[in-house]
Amino acid sequence: MRTYYKVIKHALGSFNTEDGYEKELENKIAAVRIFLVGSNLLCVWVIIANVIRGWVF
């Protein structure tokens, strides 16, 4: 559980050796960041599609 906390903490911006930075976690941190950005992009496209659908129909 502690490893998951470190990954989430570093993915959200706390990326310092004092906070327990470990080079082994970089790939997991990148995966969490990609998921966060991807989910935001998906949300934006759904909102845009809804606006366009509302204008056309």
mmCIF file as gemmi writes it, N, C-alpha and C atoms, coordinates in Angstrom:
data_model
loop_
_atom_site.group_PDB
_atom_site.id
_atom_site.type_symbol
_atom_site.label_atom_id
_atom_site.label_alt_id
_atom_site.label_comp_id
_atom_site.label_asym_id
_atom_site.label_entity_id
_atom_site.label_seq_id
_atom_site.pdbx_PDB_ins_code
_atom_site.Cartn_x
_atom_site.Cartn_y
_atom_site.Cartn_z
_atom_site.occupancy
_atom_site.B_iso_or_equiv
_atom_site.pdbx_formal_charge
_atom_site.auth_seq_id
_atom_site.auth_asym_id
_atom_site.pdbx_PDB_model_num
ATOM 1 N N . MET Axp A 1 ? 0.822 -1.19 0 1 0 ? 1 A 1
ATOM 2 C CA . MET Axp A 1 ? 0 0 0 1 0 ? 1 A 1
ATOM 3 C C . MET Axp A 1 ? 0.866 1.254 0 1 0 ? 1 A 1
ATOM 4 N N . ARG Axp A 2 ? 1.986 1.18 0.674 1 0 ? 2 A 1
ATOM 5 C CA . ARG Axp A 2 ? 2.883 2.328 0.754 1 0 ? 2 A 1
ATOM 6 C C . ARG Axp A 2 ? 3.457 2.67 -0.622 1 0 ? 2 A 1
ATOM 7 N N . THR Axp A 3 ? 3.733 1.649 -1.448 1 0 ? 3 A 1
ATOM 8 C CA . THR Axp A 3 ? 4.251 1.893 -2.794 1 0 ? 3 A 1
ATOM 9 C C . THR Axp A 3 ? 3.212 2.608 -3.647 1 0 ? 3 A 1
ATOM 10 N N . TYR Axp A 4 ? 1.944 2.194 -3.552 1 0 ? 4 A 1
ATOM 11 C CA . TYR Axp A 4 ? 0.878 2.852 -4.309 1 0 ? 4 A 1
ATOM 12 C C . TYR Axp A 4 ? 0.756 4.316 -3.905 1 0 ? 4 A 1
ATOM 13 N N . TYR Axp A 5 ? 0.872 4.582 -2.628 1 0 ? 5 A 1
ATOM 14 C CA . TYR Axp A 5 ? 0.795 5.959 -2.14 1 0 ? 5 A 1
ATOM 15 C C . TYR Axp A 5 ? 1.935 6.792 -2.725 1 0 ? 5 A 1
ATOM 16 N N . LYS Axp A 6 ? 3.15 6.223 -2.755 1 0 ? 6 A 1
ATOM 17 C CA . LYS Axp A 6 ? 4.292 6.943 -3.307 1 0 ? 6 A 1
ATOM 18 C C . LYS Axp A 6 ? 4.078 7.244 -4.783 1 0 ? 6 A 1
ATOM 19 N N . VAL Axp A 7 ? 3.568 6.275 -5.518 1 0 ? 7 A 1
ATOM 20 C CA . VAL Axp A 7 ? 3.348 6.461 -6.952 1 0 ? 7 A 1
ATOM 21 C C . VAL Axp A 7 ? 2.336 7.573 -7.184 1 0 ? 7 A 1
ATOM 22 N N . ILE Axp A 8 ? 1.218 7.549 -6.477 1 0 ? 8 A 1
ATOM 23 C CA . ILE Axp A 8 ? 0.184 8.571 -6.648 1 0 ? 8 A 1
ATOM 24 C C . ILE Axp A 8 ? 0.718 9.938 -6.218 1 0 ? 8 A 1
ATOM 25 N N . LYS Axp A 9 ? 1.433 9.975 -5.101 1 0 ? 9 A 1
ATOM 26 C CA . LYS Axp A 9 ? 1.98 11.231 -4.593 1 0 ? 9 A 1
ATOM 27 C C . LYS Axp A 9 ? 2.942 11.843 -5.601 1 0 ? 9 A 1
ATOM 28 N N . HIS Axp A 10 ? 3.817 11.06 -6.158 1 0 ? 10 A 1
ATOM 29 C CA . HIS Axp A 10 ? 4.775 11.58 -7.126 1 0 ? 10 A 1
ATOM 30 C C . HIS Axp A 10 ? 4.092 11.929 -8.441 1 0 ? 10 A 1
ATOM 31 N N . ALA Axp A 11 ? 3.07 11.189 -8.815 1 0 ? 11 A 1
ATOM 32 C CA . ALA Axp A 11 ? 2.356 11.488 -10.057 1 0 ? 11 A 1
ATOM 33 C C . ALA Axp A 11 ? 1.62 12.816 -9.969 1 0 ? 11 A 1
ATOM 34 N N . LEU Axp A 12 ? 1.231 13.202 -8.776 1 0 ? 12 A 1
ATOM 35 C CA . LEU Axp A 12 ? 0.506 14.459 -8.6 1 0 ? 12 A 1
ATOM 36 C C . LEU Axp A 12 ? 1.434 15.642 -8.358 1 0 ? 12 A 1
ATOM 37 N N . GLY Axp A 13 ? 2.755 15.398 -8.325 1 0 ? 13 A 1
ATOM 38 C CA . GLY Axp A 13 ? 3.657 16.525 -8.294 1 0 ? 13 A 1
ATOM 39 C C . GLY Axp A 13 ? 4.734 16.513 -7.233 1 0 ? 13 A 1
ATOM 40 N N . SER Axp A 14 ? 4.672 15.659 -6.255 1 0 ? 14 A 1
ATOM 41 C CA . SER Axp A 14 ? 5.698 15.618 -5.221 1 0 ? 14 A 1
ATOM 42 C C . SER Axp A 14 ? 6.815 14.697 -5.7 1 0 ? 14 A 1
ATOM 43 N N . PHE Axp A 15 ? 7.838 15.271 -6.313 1 0 ? 15 A 1
ATOM 44 C CA . PHE Axp A 15 ? 8.869 14.478 -6.973 1 0 ? 15 A 1
ATOM 45 C C . PHE Axp A 15 ? 10.229 14.917 -6.466 1 0 ? 15 A 1
ATOM 46 N N . ASN Axp A 16 ? 10.546 14.536 -5.235 1 0 ? 16 A 1
ATOM 47 C CA . ASN Axp A 16 ? 11.764 14.993 -4.594 1 0 ? 16 A 1
ATOM 48 C C . ASN Axp A 16 ? 12.393 13.825 -3.848 1 0 ? 16 A 1
ATOM 49 N N . THR Axp A 17 ? 13.708 13.858 -3.697 1 0 ? 17 A 1
ATOM 50 C CA . THR Axp A 17 ? 14.382 12.785 -2.971 1 0 ? 17 A 1
ATOM 51 C C . THR Axp A 17 ? 13.978 12.778 -1.501 1 0 ? 17 A 1
ATOM 52 N N . GLU Axp A 18 ? 13.634 13.917 -0.962 1 0 ? 18 A 1
ATOM 53 C CA . GLU Axp A 18 ? 13.205 13.982 0.432 1 0 ? 18 A 1
ATOM 54 C C . GLU Axp A 18 ? 11.852 13.315 0.637 1 0 ? 18 A 1
ATOM 55 N N . ASP Axp A 19 ? 11.052 13.229 -0.428 1 0 ? 19 A 1
ATOM 56 C CA . ASP Axp A 19 ? 9.733 12.605 -0.334 1 0 ? 19 A 1
ATOM 57 C C . ASP Axp A 19 ? 9.771 11.113 -0.615 1 0 ? 19 A 1
ATOM 58 N N . GLY Axp A 20 ? 10.941 10.552 -0.781 1 0 ? 20 A 1
ATOM 59 C CA . GLY Axp A 20 ? 11.056 9.119 -1.02 1 0 ? 20 A 1
ATOM 60 C C . GLY Axp A 20 ? 11.109 8.76 -2.487 1 0 ? 20 A 1
ATOM 61 N N . TYR Axp A 21 ? 11.757 9.579 -3.299 1 0 ? 21 A 1
ATOM 62 C CA . TYR Axp A 21 ? 11.872 9.313 -4.736 1 0 ? 21 A 1
ATOM 63 C C . TYR Axp A 21 ? 12.654 8.024 -4.961 1 0 ? 21 A 1
ATOM 64 N N . GLU Axp A 22 ? 12.106 7.176 -5.808 1 0 ? 22 A 1
ATOM 65 C CA . GLU Axp A 22 ? 12.787 5.936 -6.188 1 0 ? 22 A 1
ATOM 66 C C . GLU Axp A 22 ? 12.753 5.819 -7.703 1 0 ? 22 A 1
ATOM 67 N N . LYS Axp A 23 ? 13.897 5.59 -8.308 1 0 ? 23 A 1
ATOM 68 C CA . LYS Axp A 23 ? 13.998 5.518 -9.762 1 0 ? 23 A 1
ATOM 69 C C . LYS Axp A 23 ? 13.168 4.363 -10.315 1 0 ? 23 A 1
ATOM 70 N N . GLU Axp A 24 ? 12.965 3.318 -9.557 1 0 ? 24 A 1
ATOM 71 C CA . GLU Axp A 24 ? 12.203 2.149 -10.01 1 0 ? 24 A 1
ATOM 72 C C . GLU Axp A 24 ? 10.73 2.479 -10.252 1 0 ? 24 A 1
ATOM 73 N N . LEU Axp A 25 ? 10.232 3.532 -9.649 1 0 ? 25 A 1
ATOM 74 C CA . LEU Axp A 25 ? 8.819 3.874 -9.752 1 0 ? 25 A 1
ATOM 75 C C . LEU Axp A 25 ? 8.498 4.799 -10.921 1 0 ? 25 A 1
ATOM 76 N N . GLU Axp A 26 ? 9.494 5.202 -11.697 1 0 ? 26 A 1
ATOM 77 C CA . GLU Axp A 26 ? 9.263 6.175 -12.768 1 0 ? 26 A 1
ATOM 78 C C . GLU Axp A 26 ? 8.24 5.694 -13.793 1 0 ? 26 A 1
ATOM 79 N N . ASN Axp A 27 ? 8.292 4.425 -14.187 1 0 ? 27 A 1
ATOM 80 C CA . ASN Axp A 27 ? 7.338 3.904 -15.171 1 0 ? 27 A 1
ATOM 81 C C . ASN Axp A 27 ? 5.915 3.895 -14.62 1 0 ? 27 A 1
ATOM 82 N N . LYS Axp A 28 ? 5.766 3.555 -13.359 1 0 ? 28 A 1
ATOM 83 C CA . LYS Axp A 28 ? 4.436 3.557 -12.752 1 0 ? 28 A 1
ATOM 84 C C . LYS Axp A 28 ? 3.904 4.983 -12.62 1 0 ? 28 A 1
ATOM 85 N N . ILE Axp A 29 ? 4.785 5.907 -12.285 1 0 ? 29 A 1
ATOM 86 C CA . ILE Axp A 29 ? 4.388 7.311 -12.179 1 0 ? 29 A 1
ATOM 87 C C . ILE Axp A 29 ? 3.937 7.826 -13.538 1 0 ? 29 A 1
ATOM 88 N N . ALA Axp A 30 ? 4.682 7.475 -14.579 1 0 ? 30 A 1
ATOM 89 C CA . ALA Axp A 30 ? 4.312 7.891 -15.931 1 0 ? 30 A 1
ATOM 90 C C . ALA Axp A 30 ? 2.966 7.293 -16.328 1 0 ? 30 A 1
ATOM 91 N N . ALA Axp A 31 ? 2.699 6.051 -15.96 1 0 ? 31 A 1
ATOM 92 C CA . ALA Axp A 31 ? 1.419 5.411 -16.293 1 0 ? 31 A 1
ATOM 93 C C . ALA Axp A 31 ? 0.259 6.129 -15.61 1 0 ? 31 A 1
ATOM 94 N N . VAL Axp A 32 ? 0.438 6.515 -14.367 1 0 ? 32 A 1
ATOM 95 C CA . VAL Axp A 32 ? -0.616 7.24 -13.647 1 0 ? 32 A 1
ATOM 96 C C . VAL Axp A 32 ? -0.858 8.602 -14.304 1 0 ? 32 A 1
ATOM 97 N N . ARG Axp A 33 ? 0.216 9.29 -14.677 1 0 ? 33 A 1
ATOM 98 C CA . ARG Axp A 33 ? 0.065 10.594 -15.327 1 0 ? 33 A 1
ATOM 99 C C . ARG Axp A 33 ? -0.624 10.46 -16.68 1 0 ? 33 A 1
ATOM 100 N N . ILE Axp A 34 ? -0.266 9.431 -17.447 1 0 ? 34 A 1
ATOM 101 C CA . ILE Axp A 34 ? -0.91 9.195 -18.743 1 0 ? 34 A 1
ATOM 102 C C . ILE Axp A 34 ? -2.392 8.912 -18.547 1 0 ? 34 A 1
ATOM 103 N N . PHE Axp A 35 ? -2.737 8.135 -17.526 1 0 ? 35 A 1
ATOM 104 C CA . PHE Axp A 35 ? -4.148 7.858 -17.241 1 0 ? 35 A 1
ATOM 105 C C . PHE Axp A 35 ? -4.898 9.139 -16.896 1 0 ? 35 A 1
ATOM 106 N N . LEU Axp A 36 ? -4.3 9.987 -16.072 1 0 ? 36 A 1
ATOM 107 C CA . LEU Axp A 36 ? -4.966 11.234 -15.68 1 0 ? 36 A 1
ATOM 108 C C . LEU Axp A 36 ? -5.183 12.147 -16.887 1 0 ? 36 A 1
ATOM 109 N N . VAL Axp A 37 ? -4.168 12.307 -17.708 1 0 ? 37 A 1
ATOM 110 C CA . VAL Axp A 37 ? -4.3 13.163 -18.889 1 0 ? 37 A 1
ATOM 111 C C . VAL Axp A 37 ? -5.28 12.545 -19.881 1 0 ? 37 A 1
ATOM 112 N N . GLY Axp A 38 ? -5.207 11.232 -20.074 1 0 ? 38 A 1
ATOM 113 C CA . GLY Axp A 38 ? -6.119 10.56 -21.002 1 0 ? 38 A 1
ATOM 114 C C . GLY Axp A 38 ? -7.57 10.661 -20.576 1 0 ? 38 A 1
ATOM 115 N N . SER Axp A 39 ? -7.827 10.505 -19.291 1 0 ? 39 A 1
ATOM 116 C CA . SER Axp A 39 ? -9.212 10.62 -18.828 1 0 ? 39 A 1
ATOM 117 C C . SER Axp A 39 ? -9.723 12.046 -18.975 1 0 ? 39 A 1
ATOM 118 N N . ASN Axp A 40 ? -8.855 13.031 -18.772 1 0 ? 40 A 1
ATOM 119 C CA . ASN Axp A 40 ? -9.256 14.424 -18.986 1 0 ? 40 A 1
ATOM 120 C C . ASN Axp A 40 ? -9.559 14.693 -20.456 1 0 ? 40 A 1
ATOM 121 N N . LEU Axp A 41 ? -8.732 14.173 -21.347 1 0 ? 41 A 1
ATOM 122 C CA . LEU Axp A 41 ? -8.976 14.35 -22.778 1 0 ? 41 A 1
ATOM 123 C C . LEU Axp A 41 ? -10.276 13.678 -23.208 1 0 ? 41 A 1
ATOM 124 N N . LEU Axp A 42 ? -10.532 12.487 -22.688 1 0 ? 42 A 1
ATOM 125 C CA . LEU Axp A 42 ? -11.782 11.798 -23.002 1 0 ? 42 A 1
ATOM 126 C C . LEU Axp A 42 ? -12.977 12.616 -22.541 1 0 ? 42 A 1
ATOM 127 N N . CYS Axp A 43 ? -12.894 13.177 -21.357 1 0 ? 43 A 1
ATOM 128 C CA . CYS Axp A 43 ? -13.982 14.005 -20.824 1 0 ? 43 A 1
ATOM 129 C C . CYS Axp A 43 ? -14.214 15.23 -21.706 1 0 ? 43 A 1
ATOM 130 N N . VAL Axp A 44 ? -13.132 15.863 -22.143 1 0 ? 44 A 1
ATOM 131 C CA . VAL Axp A 44 ? -13.254 17.036 -23.002 1 0 ? 44 A 1
ATOM 132 C C . VAL Axp A 44 ? -13.933 16.672 -24.313 1 0 ? 44 A 1
ATOM 133 N N . TRP Axp A 45 ? -13.543 15.568 -24.921 1 0 ? 45 A 1
ATOM 134 C CA . TRP Axp A 45 ? -14.144 15.165 -26.203 1 0 ? 45 A 1
ATOM 135 C C . TRP Axp A 45 ? -15.612 14.809 -26.05 1 0 ? 45 A 1
ATOM 136 N N . VAL Axp A 46 ? -15.987 14.223 -24.927 1 0 ? 46 A 1
ATOM 137 C CA . VAL Axp A 46 ? -17.404 13.923 -24.685 1 0 ? 46 A 1
ATOM 138 C C . VAL Axp A 46 ? -18.2 15.215 -24.546 1 0 ? 46 A 1
ATOM 139 N N . ILE Axp A 47 ? -17.651 16.19 -23.839 1 0 ? 47 A 1
ATOM 140 C CA . ILE Axp A 47 ? -18.329 17.476 -23.688 1 0 ? 47 A 1
ATOM 141 C C . ILE Axp A 47 ? -18.457 18.174 -25.038 1 0 ? 47 A 1
ATOM 142 N N . ILE Axp A 48 ? -17.394 18.174 -25.832 1 0 ? 48 A 1
ATOM 143 C CA . ILE Axp A 48 ? -17.438 18.801 -27.155 1 0 ? 48 A 1
ATOM 144 C C . ILE Axp A 48 ? -18.473 18.113 -28.038 1 0 ? 48 A 1
ATOM 145 N N . ALA Axp A 49 ? -18.493 16.785 -28.024 1 0 ? 49 A 1
ATOM 146 C CA . ALA Axp A 49 ? -19.469 16.049 -28.828 1 0 ? 49 A 1
ATOM 147 C C . ALA Axp A 49 ? -20.897 16.381 -28.404 1 0 ? 49 A 1
ATOM 148 N N . ASN Axp A 50 ? -21.126 16.54 -27.122 1 0 ? 50 A 1
ATOM 149 C CA . ASN Axp A 50 ? -22.455 16.881 -26.623 1 0 ? 50 A 1
ATOM 150 C C . ASN Axp A 50 ? -22.86 18.288 -27.071 1 0 ? 50 A 1
ATOM 151 N N . VAL Axp A 51 ? -21.915 19.217 -27.052 1 0 ? 51 A 1
ATOM 152 C CA . VAL Axp A 51 ? -22.222 20.585 -27.504 1 0 ? 51 A 1
ATOM 153 C C . VAL Axp A 51 ? -22.543 20.587 -28.987 1 0 ? 51 A 1
ATOM 154 N N . ILE Axp A 52 ? -21.741 19.898 -29.776 1 0 ? 52 A 1
ATOM 155 C CA . ILE Axp A 52 ? -21.985 19.84 -31.225 1 0 ? 52 A 1
ATOM 156 C C . ILE Axp A 52 ? -23.321 19.168 -31.51 1 0 ? 52 A 1
ATOM 157 N N . ARG Axp A 53 ? -23.623 18.106 -30.8 1 0 ? 53 A 1
ATOM 158 C CA . ARG Axp A 53 ? -24.9 17.416 -30.995 1 0 ? 53 A 1
ATOM 159 C C . ARG Axp A 53 ? -26.069 18.329 -30.629 1 0 ? 53 A 1
ATOM 160 N N . GLY Axp A 54 ? -25.896 19.149 -29.623 1 0 ? 54 A 1
ATOM 161 C CA . GLY Axp A 54 ? -26.944 20.085 -29.213 1 0 ? 54 A 1
ATOM 162 C C . GLY Axp A 54 ? -27.164 21.19 -30.237 1 0 ? 54 A 1
ATOM 163 N N . TRP Axp A 55 ? -26.118 21.605 -30.921 1 0 ? 55 A 1
ATOM 164 C CA . TRP Axp A 55 ? -26.257 22.641 -31.932 1 0 ? 55 A 1
ATOM 165 C C . TRP Axp A 55 ? -26.903 22.12 -33.198 1 0 ? 55 A 1
ATOM 166 N N . VAL Axp A 56 ? -26.545 20.9 -33.585 1 0 ? 56 A 1
ATOM 167 C CA . VAL Axp A 56 ? -26.998 20.357 -34.864 1 0 ? 56 A 1
ATOM 168 C C . VAL Axp A 56 ? -28.425 19.848 -34.788 1 0 ? 56 A 1
ATOM 169 N N . PHE Axp A 57 ? -28.754 19.194 -33.7 1 0 ? 57 A 1
ATOM 170 C CA . PHE Axp A 57 ? -30.073 18.573 -33.609 1 0 ? 57 A 1
ATOM 171 C C . PHE Axp A 57 ? -30.946 19.401 -32.729 1 0 ? 57 A 1
